């Protein structure tokens, strides 16, 4: 064999070996590349997951901080009770060293016709009061707006039943509807459930007493009121009796109504009570609300 013919097989073998080595090495290099890429992807995913967890943690911390802030504000705004309602006679009784010479102003049958104007008068005179609401005076948008304004002025809202029925003459299911449906209606309008309950005609039942307590309301009647009686349906006579009534004493729970003559007499009634040294109970300071 000549030299040229001998070299050809050797070269061919060498080239095949080199190609074989490159082919054998390629999968190893590709696997390492894929492994490295996977590691990078895992690192990115891990970082994203950690970032998402951190973001979620931050959101939860902010929400917890906001909730705590609201709770602290509510605690700061909470008023320590200074008075309680005697369940036997509805008289306002002082707690601790609270002033004894006080009366509570209440307005029934709101917000019929004159309640908003009466509320504005009381607001100007800096006198707190409870407005006891009947549901049949909340039928129109205007009536609902009037109640909303009374509430927004800071006056307490009480439940006087939906249709002013005699509870003693009503079944328990009717009593339930009369009281609970009005609470729901008032809450839908004002954002707040009534804090007080007064039965029509002052007539309660054992069921209505338990239901008012279950609904979180303080129950009361009144110590005296005259504007629904013959002889007192005009401003002068009503002013005279409300300021000089024999029933007027410390802790008086004064009953008035949404009436034109009461609206007109209201400033003089307040002035006369003040002249006698009486202060006016803030319903927010009554125990149990």
ChimeraX attribute file (.defattr): number of C-alpha atoms within 10 A of each C-alpha:
attribute: neighborCount
match mode: 1-to-1
recipient: residues
	/A:1	5
	/A:2	6
	/A:3	7
	/A:4	8
	/A:5	9
	/A:6	10
	/A:7	11
	/A:8	11
	/A:9	11
	/A:10	11
	/A:11	11
	/A:12	11
	/A:13	12
	/A:14	12
	/A:15	12
	/A:16	12
	/A:17	12
	/A:18	12
	/A:19	12
	/A:20	11
	/A:21	11
	/A:22	11
	/A:23	11
	/A:24	11
	/A:25	11
	/A:26	11
	/A:27	11
	/A:28	11
	/A:29	11
	/A:30	11
	/A:31	11
	/A:32	12
	/A:33	12
	/A:34	12
	/A:35	12
	/A:36	12
	/A:37	12
	/A:38	12
	/A:39	12
	/A:40	12
	/A:41	12
	/A:42	12
	/A:43	12
	/A:44	12
	/A:45	12
	/A:46	12
	/A:47	12
	/A:48	12
	/A:49	12
	/A:50	12
	/A:51	12
	/A:52	12
	/A:53	12
	/A:54	12
	/A:55	12
	/A:56	12
	/A:57	12
	/A:58	12
	/A:59	12
	/A:60	12
	/A:61	12
	/A:62	12
	/A:63	12
	/A:64	12
	/A:65	12
	/A:66	12
	/A:67	12
	/A:68	12
	/A:69	12
	/A:70	12
	/A:71	12
	/A:72	12
	/A:73	11
	/A:74	11
	/A:75	10
	/A:76	9
	/A:77	9
	/A:78	11
	/A:79	12
	/A:80	10
	/A:81	18
	/A:82	20
	/A:83	24
	/A:84	20
	/A:85	20
	/A:86	14
	/A:87	12
	/A:88	8
	/A:89	12
	/A:90	19
	/A:91	24
	/A:92	25
	/A:93	21
	/A:94	20
	/A:95	15
	/A:96	10
	/A:97	7
	/A:98	12
	/A:99	17
	/A:100	17
	/A:101	17
	/A:102	23
	/A:103	22
	/A:104	24
	/A:105	22
	/A:106	22
	/A:107	23
	/A:108	22
	/A:109	24
	/A:110	29
	/A:111	30
	/A:112	20
	/A:113	15
	/A:114	19
	/A:115	24
	/A:116	24
	/A:117	16
	/A:118	24
	/A:119	26
	/A:120	14
	/A:121	16
	/A:122	19
	/A:123	16
	/A:124	10
	/A:125	12
	/A:126	10
	/A:127	17
	/A:128	21
	/A:129	23
	/A:130	26
	/A:131	31
	/A:132	25
	/A:133	30
	/A:134	24
	/A:135	24
	/A:136	17
	/A:137	18
	/A:138	22
	/A:139	9
	/A:140	10
	/A:141	9
	/A:142	12
	/A:143	18
	/A:144	20
	/A:145	16
	/A:146	22
	/A:147	26
	/A:148	17
	/A:149	16
	/A:150	24
	/A:151	20
	/A:152	11
	/A:153	15
	/A:154	14
	/A:155	21
	/A:156	21
	/A:157	26
	/A:158	27
	/A:159	32
	/A:160	28
	/A:161	28
	/A:162	21
	/A:163	15
	/A:164	16
	/A:165	17
	/A:166	16
	/A:167	23
	/A:168	16
	/A:169	11
	/A:170	13
	/A:171	10
	/A:172	16
	/A:173	9
	/A:174	13
	/A:175	23
	/A:176	18
	/A:177	13
	/A:178	23
	/A:179	24
	/A:180	19
	/A:181	15
	/A:182	25
	/A:183	24
	/A:184	14
	/A:185	18
	/A:186	24
	/A:187	13
	/A:188	12
	/A:189	15
	/A:190	18
	/A:191	12
	/A:192	15
	/A:193	21
	/A:194	27
	/A:195	22
	/A:196	24
	/A:197	26
	/A:198	22
	/A:199	24
	/A:200	20
	/A:201	12
	/A:202	12
	/A:203	14
	/A:204	18
	/A:205	16
	/A:206	9
	/A:207	16
	/A:208	21
	/A:209	17
	/A:210	12
	/A:211	17
	/A:212	21
	/A:213	15
	/A:214	9
	/A:215	17
	/A:216	16
	/A:217	20
	/A:218	22
	/A:219	23
	/A:220	22
	/A:221	24
	/A:222	19
	/A:223	18
	/A:224	17
	/A:225	18
	/A:226	20
	/A:227	23
	/A:228	14
	/A:229	9
	/A:230	8
	/A:231	10
	/A:232	18
	/A:233	16
	/A:234	16
	/A:235	18
	/A:236	15
	/A:237	15
	/A:238	26
	/A:239	26
	/A:240	15
	/A:241	17
	/A:242	26
	/A:243	19
	/A:244	15
	/A:245	14
	/A:246	9
	/A:247	15
	/A:248	17
	/A:249	16
	/A:250	18
	/A:251	26
	/A:252	23
	/A:253	26
	/A:254	22
	/A:255	19
	/A:256	22
	/A:257	24
	/A:258	22
	/A:259	22
	/A:260	17
	/A:261	19
	/A:262	25
	/A:263	19
	/A:264	19
	/A:265	19
	/A:266	20
	/A:267	16
	/A:268	17
	/A:269	21
	/A:270	20
	/A:271	15
	/A:272	17
	/A:273	19
	/A:274	14
	/A:275	11
	/A:276	11
	/A:277	10
	/A:278	21
	/A:279	19
	/A:280	20
	/A:281	25
	/A:282	20
	/A:283	23
	/A:284	21
	/A:285	16
	/A:286	20
	/A:287	15
	/A:288	16
	/A:289	14
